Amino acid sequence: MSQDADKMKRLIEFREKLARRTKKVEGELKDLQATLEIVNSIIMEKGFIRADTIKEEPESRAIGTEREATVEQTDQFQEPALPENVVQLKTASGEVMAVLYMTEDSLRTLPAADKNFDVNTPPFTQFLVERVLVKMQERDSELIRTGQLPPDRALTYSIIKDEDILREICVNNVDAERMRELKSSIRWTLEKMLEKTKPTN
């Protein structure tokens, strides 16, 4: 092999390496953007405001407020860890599918911004809705009937859609055991739905 041909071979190999790395970084960027969108929505819900919507007014810093202190801290450009009650649901390969926002007795699932899960795709209705959520409701109905559970503590759920695209799953009155079961069931369901929508080679 000539010297020029050897150089060309190494250049092609390097180009392929760069292409693989670029694809990986683009995937990581999408995941970070999806997570950022969810965290921003949570912050907005809690009554905070984004730092980039506030003008600095040095004269007012002396009197300050708790909200201003929060904004100042965000200007340090430190990437905070997700709160313990915020969990990313990932595929086996590490791709972010959704984010779970959990409180003491409720669970909220928001699909990643770059994911469009069609609720008609199996096993969403057949498994997650009918075999998990509906079954939990039926068990609670029986406990209410026998006086073992107050009616206002029965599990309730709502599925928010934009036409057929899943936007949110909200489940209320969830204990720790069901929280674990739902987390596992939702992750498995979304991963299977994702597999069915990805093109095959």
N, CA, C and O of each residue as an XYZ file, in Angstrom:
804
protein
N       0.850     -1.191      0.000
C       0.000      0.000      0.000
C       0.888      1.244      0.000
O       1.826      1.315      0.793
N       0.622      2.227     -0.864
C       1.438      3.434     -0.939
C       1.203      4.304      0.282
O       0.237      4.114      1.021
N       2.100      5.264      0.485
C       1.984      6.155      1.632
C       0.710      6.989      1.564
O       0.042      7.200      2.576
N       0.375      7.465      0.352
C      -0.851      8.256      0.193
C      -2.097      7.437      0.501
O      -3.034      7.922      1.135
N      -2.095      6.197      0.046
C      -3.249      5.335      0.298
C      -3.388      5.060      1.784
O      -4.505      5.004      2.298
N      -2.274      4.886      2.482
C      -2.299      4.637      3.925
C      -2.853      5.852      4.653
O      -3.656      5.709      5.575
N      -2.431      7.056      4.244
C      -2.942      8.277      4.852
C      -4.445      8.413      4.628
O      -5.192      8.803      5.525
N      -4.868      8.082      3.409
C      -6.293      8.171      3.095
C      -7.108      7.205      3.951
O      -8.190      7.547      4.428
N      -6.579      6.001      4.139
C      -7.270      5.016      4.965
C      -7.435      5.520      6.386
O      -8.503      5.401      6.986
N      -6.336      6.097      6.922
C      -6.407      6.603      8.296
C      -7.365      7.795      8.405
O      -8.053      7.955      9.413
N      -7.402      8.625      7.363
C      -8.328      9.750      7.367
C      -9.785      9.276      7.365
O     -10.631      9.828      8.068
N     -10.057      8.255      6.570
C     -11.417      7.708      6.510
C     -11.818      7.112      7.860
O     -12.939      7.313      8.325
N     -10.891      6.375      8.487
C     -11.165      5.805      9.802
C     -11.419      6.900     10.831
O     -12.304      6.777     11.677
N     -10.627      7.983     10.750
C     -10.793      9.098     11.683
C     -12.137      9.786     11.456
O     -12.813     10.179     12.407
N     -12.524      9.929     10.160
C     -13.806     10.534      9.846
C     -14.961      9.717     10.428
O     -15.913     10.282     10.967
N     -14.878      8.392     10.320
C     -15.921      7.527     10.862
C     -15.990      7.644     12.376
O     -17.072      7.630     12.964
N     -14.820      7.759     13.002
C     -14.778      7.922     14.448
C     -15.444      9.233     14.859
O     -16.209      9.278     15.822
N     -15.143     10.301     14.113
C     -15.768     11.591     14.392
C     -17.277     11.537     14.198
O     -18.030     12.126     14.974
N     -17.715     10.828     13.159
C     -19.157     10.723     12.884
C     -19.863     10.005     14.027
O     -20.942     10.415     14.458
N     -19.234      8.912     14.524
C     -19.847      8.188     15.647
C     -19.907      9.057     16.894
O     -20.908      9.071     17.611
N     -18.825      9.778     17.140
C     -18.782     10.653     18.317
C     -19.815     11.762     18.212
O     -20.482     12.094     19.192
N     -19.944     12.339     17.005
C     -20.925     13.407     16.799
C     -22.341     12.911     17.063
O     -23.141     13.599     17.696
N     -22.642     11.716     16.575
C     -23.970     11.144     16.785
C     -24.242     10.932     18.267
O     -25.348     11.187     18.744
N     -23.234     10.466     18.993
C     -23.396     10.235     20.429
C     -23.625     11.543     21.165
O     -24.492     11.628     22.034
N     -22.846     12.568     20.820
C     -22.991     13.869     21.475
C     -24.351     14.487     21.172
O     -24.970     15.099     22.043
N     -24.815     14.324     19.928
C     -26.133     14.859     19.574
C     -27.223     14.180     20.398
O     -28.175     14.831     20.828
N     -27.085     12.869     20.618
C     -28.052     12.153     21.440
C     -28.040     12.643     22.876
O     -29.090     12.823     23.492
N     -26.819     12.862     23.413
C     -26.698     13.363     24.780
C     -27.302     14.758     24.898
O     -27.936     15.080     25.902
N     -27.105     15.592     23.866
C     -27.661     16.941     23.878
C     -29.181     16.898     23.902
O     -29.812     17.664     24.630
N     -29.774     16.010     23.112
C     -31.238     15.881     23.108
C     -31.747     15.484     24.483
O     -32.750     16.014     24.961
N     -31.038     14.533     25.126
C     -31.448     14.097     26.459
C     -31.375     15.248     27.460
O     -32.275     15.421     28.282
N     -30.296     16.036     27.386
C     -30.140     17.167     28.293
C     -31.217     18.218     28.054
O     -31.741     18.807     29.000
N     -31.545     18.451     26.779
C     -32.586     19.432     26.463
C     -33.942     18.975     26.982
O     -34.728     19.779     27.482
N     -34.211     17.679     26.860
C     -35.484     17.139     27.361
C     -35.563     17.283     28.874
O     -36.595     17.677     29.418
N     -34.461     16.960     29.549
C     -34.436     17.074     31.009
C     -34.566     18.525     31.445
O     -35.276     18.824     32.405
N     -33.878     19.435     30.743
C     -33.962     20.851     31.073
C     -35.386     21.366     30.942
O     -35.842     22.152     31.772
N     -36.086     20.931     29.911
C     -37.462     21.369     29.707
C     -38.357     20.923     30.866
O     -39.205     21.681     31.337
N     -38.155     19.684     31.318
C     -38.956     19.179     32.431
C     -38.632     19.937     33.712
O     -39.538     20.346     34.438
N     -37.341     20.127     33.994
C     -36.941     20.831     35.216
C     -37.476     22.259     35.198
O     -37.934     22.756     36.226
N     -37.426     22.924     34.049
C     -37.972     24.282     33.943
C     -39.458     24.313     34.262
O     -39.936     25.220     34.942
N     -40.191     23.308     33.762
C     -41.631     23.278     34.019
C     -41.920     23.069     35.498
O     -42.866     23.639     36.041
N     -41.094     22.242     36.148
C     -41.273     22.008     37.588
C     -40.989     23.278     38.373
O     -41.723     23.624     39.298
N     -39.904     23.981     37.994
C     -39.547     25.225     38.677
C     -40.658     26.255     38.525
O     -41.010     26.946     39.481
N     -41.210     26.354     37.309
C     -42.279     27.313     37.079
C     -43.500     26.983     37.920
O     -44.166     27.880     38.435
N     -43.796     25.691     38.059
C     -44.946     25.264     38.857
C     -44.782     25.632     40.322
O     -45.762     25.928     41.005
N     -43.552     25.616     40.802
C     -43.285     25.889     42.203
C     -43.222     27.383     42.505
O     -43.004     27.780     43.650
N     -43.413     28.214     41.474
C     -43.488     29.633     41.728
C     -42.197     30.395     41.545
O     -42.147     31.589     41.840
N     -41.136     29.734     41.062
C     -39.898     30.445     40.800
C     -39.960     31.063     39.413
O     -40.849     30.752     38.621
N     -39.008     31.942     39.129
C     -38.908     32.523     37.800
C     -37.517     32.297     37.276
O     -36.563     32.212     38.048
N     -37.391     32.200     35.959
C     -36.095     31.913     35.344
C     -35.179     33.119     35.444
O     -35.619     34.263     35.327
N     -33.899     32.849     35.663
C     -32.928     33.912     35.846
C     -32.838     34.819     34.634
O     -32.638     36.024     34.787
N     -32.982     34.272     33.431
C     -32.786     35.083     32.245
C     -33.956     36.010     31.952
O     -33.923     36.737     30.959
N     -34.998     36.006     32.797
C     -36.113     36.930     32.609
C     -35.992     38.128     33.541
O     -36.873     38.988     33.550
N     -34.905     38.203     34.335
C     -34.766     39.248     35.335
C     -33.619     40.170     34.988
O     -32.540     39.693     34.636
N     -33.815     41.474     35.075
C     -32.737     42.426     34.879
C     -32.046     42.657     36.214
O     -32.697     42.737     37.255
N     -30.731     42.762     36.174
C     -30.000     43.028     37.391
C     -30.227     44.469     37.809
O     -30.120     45.386     36.995
N     -30.537     44.660     39.066
C     -30.701     45.983     39.619
C     -29.867     46.039     40.889
O     -30.365     45.693     41.960
N     -28.587     46.474     40.798
C     -27.686     46.459     41.946
C     -28.233     47.210     43.139
O     -27.973     46.834     44.281
N     -29.005     48.291     42.884
C     -29.507     49.087     44.001
C     -30.441     48.296     44.896
O     -30.547     48.571     46.091
N     -31.126     47.305     44.314
C     -32.103     46.553     45.094
C     -31.507     45.357     45.791
O     -32.191     44.697     46.573
N     -30.229     45.053     45.525
C     -29.620     43.865     46.108
C     -29.526     43.970     47.630
O     -29.552     42.962     48.336
N     -29.416     45.217     48.130
C     -29.215     45.395     49.564
C     -30.397     44.883     50.364
O     -30.220     44.249     51.404
N     -31.607     45.158     49.881
C     -32.767     44.700     50.622
C     -33.105     43.266     50.277
O     -33.560     42.515     51.139
N     -32.889     42.867     49.018
C     -33.024     41.473     48.587
C     -34.332     40.806     48.997
O     -35.059     41.310     49.853
N     -34.624     39.647     48.365
C     -35.742     38.804     48.739
C     -35.305     37.380     48.546
O     -34.269     37.119     47.935
N     -36.082     36.457     49.059
C     -35.751     35.042     48.891
C     -35.729     34.665     47.425
O     -34.899     33.857     47.009
N     -36.640     35.244     46.619
C     -36.678     34.935     45.193
C     -35.428     35.456     44.503
O     -34.871     34.771     43.644
N     -34.971     36.669     44.863
C     -33.776     37.220     44.254
C     -32.560     36.383     44.578
O     -31.694     36.183     43.727
N     -32.488     35.885     45.818
C     -31.360     35.043     46.207
C     -31.329     33.779     45.376
O     -30.257     33.308     44.997
N     -32.496     33.228     45.089
C     -32.567     32.025     44.272
C     -32.056     32.294     42.868
O     -31.341     31.471     42.296
N     -32.420     33.450     42.305
C     -31.984     33.798     40.964
C     -30.483     33.997     40.917
O     -29.831     33.566     39.966
N     -29.917     34.652     41.943
C     -28.481     34.880     41.967
C     -27.721     33.568     41.959
O     -26.685     33.456     41.303
N     -28.213     32.586     42.671
C     -27.540     31.298     42.733
C     -27.524     30.618     41.374
O     -26.576     29.900     41.058
N     -28.560     30.830     40.561
C     -28.604     30.172     39.253
C     -27.609     30.797     38.288
O     -27.273     30.196     37.267
N     -27.125     32.022     38.609
C     -26.183     32.695     37.719
C     -24.772     32.143     37.835
O     -23.881     32.598     37.119
N     -24.544     31.179     38.712
C     -23.209     30.631     38.890
C     -22.885     29.555     37.863
O     -21.790     28.993     37.876
N     -23.829     29.265     36.976
C     -23.632     28.326     35.875
C     -23.216     26.938     36.370
O     -22.410     26.262     35.731
N     -23.767     26.524     37.501
C     -23.516     25.180     38.002
C     -24.708     24.310     37.644
O     -25.853     24.674     37.908
N     -24.441     23.181     37.053
C     -25.523     22.277     36.659
C     -25.994     21.495     37.885
O     -25.262     20.643     38.389
N     -27.215     21.774     38.373
C     -27.663     21.107     39.594
C     -28.071     19.659     39.314
O     -28.506     19.309     38.217
N     -27.914     18.851     40.331
C     -28.390     17.473     40.221
C     -29.911     17.483     40.281
O     -30.507     18.372     40.890
N     -30.539     16.499     39.652
C     -31.990     16.417     39.715
C     -32.415     16.141     41.154
O     -31.740     15.393     41.860
N     -33.522     16.731     41.599
C     -34.035     16.422     42.932
C     -34.329     14.928     43.064
O     -34.531     14.230     42.071
N     -34.349     14.458     44.302
C     -34.576     13.025     44.528
C     -35.928     12.564     44.004
O     -36.098     11.398     43.651
N     -36.896     13.489     43.955
C     -38.229     13.095     43.499
C     -38.422     13.263     42.002
O     -39.542     13.153     41.504
N     -37.333     13.530     41.277
C     -37.389     13.619     39.819
C     -36.481     12.535     39.242
O     -35.277     12.519     39.500
N     -37.068     11.631     38.460
C     -36.323     10.474     37.956
C     -36.478     10.371     36.447
O     -37.587     10.470     35.921
N     -35.373     10.175     35.758
C     -35.423      9.948     34.318
C     -35.698      8.473     34.038
O     -35.110      7.594     34.668
N     -36.587      8.210     33.096
C     -36.818      6.852     32.631
C     -36.026      6.668     31.343
O     -36.259      7.363     30.355
N     -35.080      5.719     31.364
C     -34.203      5.522     30.216
C     -34.342      4.119     29.654
O     -34.750      3.190     30.350
N     -33.994      3.983     28.385
C     -33.924      2.667     27.764
C     -32.666      1.961     28.273
O     -31.857      2.557     28.984
N     -32.510      0.703     27.908
C     -31.323     -0.048     28.311
C     -30.049      0.589     27.769
O     -28.977      0.433     28.354
N     -30.163      1.310     26.650
C     -28.992      1.953     26.044
C     -28.744      3.353     26.597
O     -27.785      4.015     26.200
N     -29.608      3.812     27.520
C     -29.402      5.111     28.147
C     -30.176      6.255     27.536
O     -29.983      7.405     27.930
N     -31.053      5.972     26.578
C     -31.844      7.025     25.931
C     -32.990      7.452     26.848
O     -33.748      6.609     27.328
N     -33.118      8.758     27.093
C     -34.167      9.264     27.970
C     -35.514      9.214     27.258
O     -35.672      9.762     26.167
N     -36.480      8.552     27.886
C     -37.819      8.455     27.307
C     -38.797      9.413     27.970
O     -39.665      9.985     27.310
N     -38.651      9.584     29.280
C     -39.588     10.412     30.030
C     -38.962     10.780     31.366
O     -37.910     10.269     31.750
N     -39.639     11.678     32.054
C     -39.210     12.069     33.400
C     -40.389     11.877     34.344
O     -41.516     12.276     34.050
N     -40.102     11.256     35.487
C     -41.114     11.073     36.518
C     -40.936     12.152     37.572
O     -39.826     12.404     38.042
N     -42.041     12.784     37.935
C     -42.038     13.766     39.010
C     -42.922     13.199     40.111
O     -44.134     13.074     39.935
N     -42.319     12.855     41.247
C     -43.039     12.151     42.301
C     -43.187     13.008     43.553
O     -42.255     13.698     43.966
N     -44.376     12.949     44.148
C     -44.587     13.542     45.461
C     -44.833     12.386     46.426
O     -44.634     11.223     46.072
N     -45.257     12.702     47.626
C     -45.451     11.653     48.628
C     -46.475     10.616     48.199
O     -46.320      9.431     48.497
N     -47.529     11.051     47.498
C     -48.573     10.099     47.128
C     -49.067     10.265     45.693
O     -50.179      9.848     45.372
N     -48.255     10.868     44.833
C     -48.669     11.018     43.439
C     -47.467     10.871     42.520
O     -46.315     11.016     42.932
N     -47.771     10.580     41.270
C     -46.728     10.362     40.279
C     -47.168     11.008     38.978
O     -48.296     10.819     38.522
N     -46.257     11.778     38.385
C     -46.546     12.476     37.139
C     -45.467     12.105     36.123
O     -44.276     12.248     36.400
N     -45.877     11.637     34.966
C     -44.940     11.223     33.921
C     -45.057     12.156     32.725
O     -46.140     12.338     32.169
N     -43.922     12.749     32.335
C     -43.889     13.623     31.162
C     -42.908     13.050     30.152
O     -41.719     12.936     30.452
N     -43.375     12.685     28.962
C     -42.465     12.180     27.926
C     -41.398     13.210     27.580
O     -41.633     14.414     27.676
N     -40.224     12.729     27.175
C     -39.154     13.620     26.739
C     -39.635     14.446     25.545
O     -40.489     14.008     24.774
N     -39.071     15.645     25.409
C     -39.538     16.578     24.375
C     -39.397     16.024     22.965
O     -40.169     16.383     22.076
N     -38.420     15.153     22.754
C     -38.198     14.623     21.404
C     -38.913     13.298     21.163
O     -38.661     12.637     20.156
N     -39.792     12.905     22.065
C     -40.519     11.645     21.930
C     -41.997     11.896     21.691
O     -42.617     12.709     22.376
N     -42.559     11.193     20.716
C     -43.991     11.252     20.432
C     -44.581      9.853     20.577
O     -44.603      9.071     19.627
N     -45.051      9.554     21.770
C     -45.632      8.238     22.038
C     -47.117      8.256     21.679
O     -47.899      8.991     22.281
N     -47.496      7.447     20.698
C     -48.892      7.325     20.291
C     -49.572      6.338     21.239
O     -49.114      5.205     21.394
N     -50.662      6.767     21.873
C     -51.339      5.912     22.862
C     -51.951      4.670     22.223
O     -52.330      3.736     22.930
N     -52.050      4.649     20.908
C     -52.581      3.468     20.221
C     -51.515      2.404     19.995
O     -51.821      1.303     19.537
N     -50.269      2.730     20.315
C     -49.178      1.776     20.139
C     -49.137      0.810     21.317
O     -49.055      1.249     22.465
N     -49.193     -0.505     21.057
C     -49.066     -1.470     22.149
C     -47.685     -1.349     22.795
O     -46.714     -1.006     22.121
N     -47.594     -1.632     24.104
C     -48.653     -2.165     24.980
C     -49.257     -1.103     25.898
O     -49.584     -1.409     27.045
N     -49.417      0.151     25.419
C     -49.885      1.222     26.292
C     -51.252      0.904     26.903
O     -51.390      0.817     28.123
N     -52.252      0.733     26.050
C     -53.602      0.476     26.571
C     -53.728     -0.934     27.133
O     -54.249     -1.128     28.231
N     -53.247     -1.922     26.369
C     -53.414     -3.324     26.756
C     -52.713     -3.658     28.073
O     -53.231     -4.440     28.870
N     -51.558     -3.078     28.299
C     -50.807     -3.415     29.516
C     -50.904     -2.315     30.571
O     -51.450     -2.538     31.652
N     -50.379     -1.139     30.264
C     -50.279     -0.098     31.293
C     -51.640      0.340     31.815
O     -51.836      0.471     33.023
N     -52.586      0.566     30.896
C     -53.901      1.033     31.337
C     -54.733     -0.106     31.914
O     -55.171     -0.044     33.063
N     -54.950     -1.158     31.103
C     -55.896     -2.192     31.502
C     -55.351     -3.148     32.569
O     -56.082     -3.538     33.479
N     -54.083     -3.524     32.463
C     -53.544     -4.529     33.382
C     -52.863     -3.940     34.612
O     -52.642     -4.643     35.599
N     -52.533     -2.659     34.554
C     -51.880     -2.037     35.709
C     -52.809     -1.032     36.387
O     -53.223     -1.242     37.527
N     -53.136      0.054     35.695
C     -53.917      1.119     36.321
C     -55.341      0.686     36.662
O     -55.813      0.913     37.777
N     -56.013      0.073     35.715
C     -57.395     -0.360     35.972
C     -57.433     -1.423     37.068
O     -58.320     -1.392     37.921
N     -56.488     -2.360     37.060
C     -56.449     -3.399     38.088
C     -56.228     -2.798     39.477
O     -56.822     -3.250     40.456
N     -55.367     -1.772     39.555
C     -55.155     -1.105     40.843
C     -56.447     -0.444     41.321
O     -56.770     -0.500     42.507
N     -57.180      0.175     40.410
C     -58.455      0.784     40.776
C     -59.461     -0.263     41.255
O     -60.209     -0.038     42.207
N     -59.463     -1.407     40.578
C     -60.392     -2.475     40.980
C     -60.064     -3.006     42.372
O     -60.964     -3.297     43.159
N     -58.755     -3.133     42.677
C     -58.367     -3.587     44.012
C     -58.802     -2.578     45.072
O     -59.258     -2.956     46.151
N     -58.657     -1.293     44.755
C     -59.075     -0.265     45.711
C     -60.584     -0.255     45.895
O     -61.070     -0.037     47.005
N     -61.320     -0.485     44.838
C     -62.788     -0.539     44.933
C     -63.226     -1.654     45.865
O     -64.174     -1.490     46.633
N     -62.540     -2.787     45.801
C     -62.861     -3.904     46.687
C     -62.528     -3.555     48.135
O     -63.277     -3.901     49.048
N     -61.408     -2.873     48.344
C     -61.038     -2.465     49.707
C     -62.034     -1.450     50.270
O     -62.343     -1.471     51.461
N     -62.529     -0.570     49.414
C     -63.554      0.386     49.854
C     -64.832     -0.347     50.231
O     -65.477     -0.032     51.231
N     -65.187     -1.332     49.408
C     -66.423     -2.096     49.660
C     -66.377     -2.809     51.004
O     -67.393     -2.913     51.691
N     -65.204     -3.298     51.377
C     -65.056     -4.019     52.652
C     -64.653     -3.103     53.810
O     -64.375     -3.576     54.912
N     -64.624     -1.813     53.560
C     -64.329     -0.864     54.625
C     -62.867     -0.750     55.005
O     -62.544     -0.207     56.062
N     -61.976     -1.252     54.163
C     -60.548     -1.219     54.489
C     -59.828     -0.001     53.921
O     -58.658      0.231     54.225
N     -60.529      0.776     53.093
C     -59.908      1.943     52.480
C     -60.942      3.054     52.341
O     -62.033      2.820     51.821
N     -60.609      4.277     52.807
C     -61.532      5.400     52.618
C     -61.671      5.719     51.138
O     -60.686      5.644     50.403
N     -62.853      6.068     50.689
C     -63.064      6.360     49.260
C     -62.124      7.433     48.711
O     -61.724      7.373     47.548
N     -61.771      8.420     49.550
C     -60.922      9.503     49.045
C     -59.450      9.112     48.937
O     -58.623      9.923     48.521
N     -59.116      7.865     49.314
C     -57.740      7.393     49.202
C     -57.572      6.392     48.065
O     -56.497      5.820     47.890
N     -58.628      6.183     47.301
C     -58.545      5.260     46.170
C     -57.706      5.853     45.051
O     -57.719      7.064     44.830
N     -56.973      4.991     44.344
C     -56.131      5.445     43.242
C     -56.972      6.028     42.118
O     -57.997      5.467     41.732
N     -56.522      7.158     41.603
C     -57.138      7.767     40.428
C     -56.024      8.084     39.425
O     -54.874      8.298     39.806
N     -56.380      8.108     38.154
C     -55.371      8.447     37.153
C     -56.006      9.232     36.008
O     -57.211      9.155     35.771
N     -55.178      9.975     35.317
C     -55.621     10.695     34.124
C     -54.513     10.633     33.088
O     -53.329     10.711     33.415
N     -54.915     10.493     31.841
C     -53.973     10.435     30.724
C     -54.249     11.627     29.819
O     -55.324     11.737     29.229
N     -53.282     12.505     29.719
C     -53.435     13.724     28.927
C     -52.809     13.502     27.557
O     -51.656     13.089     27.442
N     -53.596     13.787     26.519
C     -53.140     13.542     25.143
C     -53.310     14.795     24.300
O     -54.155     15.647     24.573
N     -52.489     14.877     23.276
C     -52.661     15.862     22.224
C     -53.016     15.053     20.985
O     -52.145     14.514     20.303
N     -54.331     14.980     20.703
C     -54.863     13.997     19.763
C     -54.475     12.612     20.290
O     -54.962     12.217     21.349
N     -53.615     11.859     19.590
C     -53.240     10.536     20.098
C     -51.840     10.515     20.711
O     -51.352      9.453     21.097
N     -51.196     11.666     20.804
C     -49.840     11.720     21.335
C     -49.873     11.950     22.841
O     -50.502     12.889     23.329
N     -49.192     11.083     23.560
C     -49.161     11.151     25.015
C     -48.400     12.379     25.478
O     -47.274     12.616     25.042
N     -49.006     13.155     26.355
C     -48.348     14.335     26.918
C     -48.075     14.190     28.415
O     -47.123     14.766     28.942
N     -48.912     13.424     29.083
C     -48.722     13.316     30.532
C     -49.564     12.172     31.098
O     -50.665     11.891     30.625
N     -49.010     11.518     32.128
C     -49.762     10.525     32.891
C     -49.718     10.971     34.348
O     -48.638     11.145     34.912
N     -50.870     11.154     34.949
C     -50.944     11.563     36.353
C     -51.648     10.463     37.152
O     -52.735     10.017     36.786
N     -51.019     10.037     38.236
C     -51.620      9.026     39.096
C     -51.581      9.548     40.528
O     -50.527      9.951     41.019
N     -52.736      9.538     41.196
C     -52.838     10.044     42.567
C     -53.197      8.935     43.545
O     -53.702      7.881     43.157
N     -52.928      9.192     44.817
C     -53.158      8.231     45.895
C     -52.339      6.960     45.677
O     -52.880      5.860     45.564
N     -51.034      7.143     45.621
C     -50.100      6.045     45.360
C     -49.210      5.842     46.583
O     -48.592      6.790     47.067
N     -49.144      4.606     47.084
C     -48.224      4.336     48.200
C     -46.858      3.956     47.641
O     -46.670      3.885     46.426
N     -45.896      3.709     48.549
C     -44.514      3.452     48.124
C     -44.409      2.204     47.248
O     -43.661      2.197     46.271
N     -45.151      1.151     47.588
C     -45.098     -0.093     46.815
C     -45.622      0.126     45.400
O     -45.014     -0.323     44.429
N     -46.743      0.811     45.293
C     -47.303      1.078     43.967
C     -46.429      2.057     43.179
O     -46.352      1.982     41.953
N     -45.776      2.971     43.892
C     -44.878      3.902     43.211
C     -43.789      3.128     42.476
O     -43.471      3.431     41.326
N     -43.222      2.128     43.149
C     -42.178      1.304     42.525
C     -42.741      0.510     41.350
O     -42.110      0.413     40.297
N     -43.940     -0.062     41.539
C     -44.556     -0.854     40.469
C     -44.881      0.006     39.252
O     -44.654     -0.404     38.113
N     -45.407      1.181     39.496
C     -45.757      2.067     38.385
C     -44.515      2.561     37.651
O     -44.497      2.634     36.422
N     -43.494      2.891     38.403
C     -42.243      3.351     37.779
C     -41.705      2.285     36.830
O     -41.308      2.588     35.705
N     -41.695      1.042     37.289
C     -41.202     -0.065     36.474
C     -42.122     -0.325     35.274
O     -41.647     -0.534     34.158
N     -43.429     -0.310     35.508
C     -44.395     -0.601     34.442
C     -44.379      0.475     33.357
O     -44.452      0.163     32.169
N     -44.284      1.734     33.765
C     -44.268      2.824     32.788
C     -42.992      2.778     31.962
O     -43.029      2.954     30.744
N     -41.863      2.541     32.620
C     -40.592      2.462     31.887
C     -40.640      1.339     30.856
O     -40.247      1.533     29.705
N     -41.123      0.157     31.269
C     -41.192     -0.989     30.358
C     -42.143     -0.699     29.194
O     -41.839     -1.016     28.044
N     -43.285     -0.098     29.497
C     -44.270      0.207     28.460
C     -43.702      1.177     27.428
O     -43.812      0.944     26.225
N     -43.098      2.260     27.898
C     -42.557      3.253     26.969
C     -41.423      2.683     26.128
O     -41.294      3.014     24.950
N     -40.607      1.831     26.726
C     -39.505      1.240     25.966
C     -40.040      0.340     24.854
O     -39.529      0.359     23.734
N     -41.073     -0.448     25.167
C     -41.665     -1.309     24.145
C     -42.329     -0.480     23.044
O     -42.249     -0.832     21.867
N     -42.979      0.613     23.423
C     -43.603      1.490     22.425
C     -42.538      2.102     21.528
O     -42.721      2.209     20.315
N     -41.423      2.504     22.134
C     -40.337      3.103     21.367
C     -39.752      2.100     20.375
O     -39.445      2.451     19.235
N     -39.602      0.863     20.811
C     -39.069     -0.181     19.927
C     -39.960     -0.379     18.712
O     -39.463     -0.613     17.610
N     -41.282     -0.286     18.904
C     -42.215     -0.518     17.806
C     -42.225      0.635     16.797
O     -42.593      0.445     15.638
N     -41.818      1.833     17.244
C     -41.863      2.981     16.340
C     -40.542      3.247     15.643
O     -40.490      4.036     14.699
N     -39.474      2.602     16.094
C     -38.169      2.825     15.453
C     -38.072      2.013     14.175
O     -38.491      0.856     14.140
N     -37.526      2.605     13.132
C     -37.389      1.860     11.858
C     -36.442      0.697     11.996
O     -35.446      0.784     12.715
N     -36.739     -0.385     11.321
C     -35.856     -1.553     11.335
C     -34.926     -1.489     10.155
O     -35.291     -1.000      9.086
N     -33.718     -1.984     10.349
C     -32.718     -1.980      9.262
C     -33.000     -3.089      8.246
O     -32.263     -3.234      7.270
